[in-house]
Amino acid sequence: MIKKNLKSRRFRLRSNYYNYLLGLLASYSTAEPLLRLVMGLSLFNPSRKTGFAPFEMTSSIIEALSWCSMLILIGLETRIYIREFRWYVRFGVLYVLVGDVVLLNLILGVTDSYSRLVFLPFTRSILYSLLFNSI
């Protein structure tokens, strides 16, 4: 959008503290699915009798890559940004947040079978995504 559309208005932030806070939230959201994969914490297999479900490994990798691209985008926005493009990205984060809330509703029904080691990072990631979208 920056190079092709010459009519788009470009903005520069007065202070980058806002982007630093968003970068911190995005870096946590990048690390959380990777740590779940490394530590072997499955959301869909609380009994730990078998490994990850194939879709869970794929979705965790895609989630980490998408948050990493969000982190790169925030780094680029410290120099210049386009307001309309920022709202496109926020809509995508909001769309994923709705899916995570539905998954949280599913997990809350069987909370007693999950350990806190699995449940707390997932709820923390939803909270940070909500903060990321509301800031």
For each residue, the residues with C-beta under 8 A, 3 or more apart:
1: 4 5 8 82 84 85
2: 5 8 10 80 82
3:
4: 1
5: 1 2 8
6:
7:
8: 1 2 5 82 84 85
9: 82 83
10: 2 80 81 82
11: 80 81 82 83
12: 79 80 81
13: 16 18 19 77 78 81
14:
15: 18
16: 13 19 20 78
17: 20 21
18: 13 15 21 22 135
19: 13 16 22 23 74 75 77 78
20: 16 17 23 24
21: 17 18 24 25 135
22: 18 19 25 26 74 132 135
23: 19 20 26 27 71 74 75
24: 20 21 27 28
25: 21 22 28 29 128 129 131 132 135
26: 22 23 29 30 67 70 71 74 132
27: 23 24 30 31 71
28: 24 25 31 32 125 128
29: 25 26 32 63 67 70 125 128 129 132
30: 26 27 33 34 64 67 68 70 71
31: 27 28 34 35 64
32: 28 29 35 36 121 124 125
33: 30 36 37 60 61 63 64 67 125
34: 30 31 37 38 60 64
35: 31 32 38 39 41 121
36: 32 33 39 41 42 43 60 121
37: 33 34 40 52 57 60 61
38: 34 35
39: 35 36
40: 37 48 51 52
41: 35 36 117 118 121
42: 36 45 46 48 51 52 53 56 118
43: 36 46 56 103 107 118 122
44: 53 56
45: 42 48 49 50 51 52 53
46: 42 43 110 113 114 115 118
47: 113
48: 40 42 45
49: 45
50: 45
51: 40 42 45
52: 37 40 42 45 56 57
53: 42 44 45 56 57
54: 57 58
55: 58 59
56: 42 43 44 52 53 59 60
57: 37 52 53 54 60 61
58: 54 55 61 62
59: 55 56 62 63
60: 33 34 36 37 56 57 63 64
61: 33 37 57 58 64 65
62: 58 59 65 66
63: 29 33 59 60 66 67
64: 30 31 33 34 60 61 67 68
65: 61 62 68 69
66: 62 63 69 70 96
67: 26 29 30 33 63 64 70 71
68: 30 64 65 71 72
69: 65 66 72 73
70: 26 29 30 66 67 73 74 89 93
71: 23 26 27 30 67 68 74 75
72: 68 69 75 76
73: 69 70 76 77 89
74: 19 22 23 26 70 71 77 78
75: 19 23 71 72 78
76: 72 73 79 80 81
77: 13 19 73 74 80 81 86
78: 13 16 19 74 75
79: 12 76
80: 2 10 11 12 76 77
81: 10 11 12 13 76 77 85 86
82: 1 2 8 9 10 11 85 86
83: 9 11 86 87
84: 1 8 87 88
85: 1 8 81 82 88 89
86: 77 81 82 83 89 90
87: 83 84 90 91
88: 84 85 91 92
89: 70 73 85 86 92 93
90: 86 87 93 94 133
91: 87 88 94 95
92: 88 89 95 96
93: 70 89 90 96 97 129 132 133
94: 90 91 97 98 133
95: 91 92 98 99
96: 66 92 93 99 100 129
97: 93 94 100 101 126 129 130 133
98: 94 95 101 102
99: 95 96 102 103
100: 96 97 103 104 125 126 129
101: 97 98 104 105 126
102: 98 99 105 106
103: 43 99 100 106 107
104: 100 101 107 108 122 123 126
105: 101 102 108 109
106: 102 103 109 110
107: 43 103 104 110 111 114 119 122
108: 104 105 111
109: 105 106
110: 46 106 107 113 114
111: 107 108 114 119
112:
113: 46 47 110
114: 46 107 110 111 118 119
115: 46 118 119
116: 119 120
117: 41 120 121
118: 41 42 43 46 114 115 121 122
119: 107 111 114 115 116 122 123
120: 116 117 123 124
121: 32 35 36 41 117 118 124 125
122: 43 104 107 118 119 125 126
123: 104 119 120 126 127
124: 32 120 121 127 128
125: 28 29 32 33 100 121 122 128 129
126: 97 100 101 104 122 123 129 130
127: 123 124 130 131
128: 25 28 29 124 125 131 132
129: 25 29 93 96 97 100 125 126 132 133
130: 97 126 127 133 134
131: 25 127 128 134 135
132: 22 25 26 29 93 128 129 135
133: 90 93 94 97 129 130
134: 130 131
135: 18 21 22 25 131 132
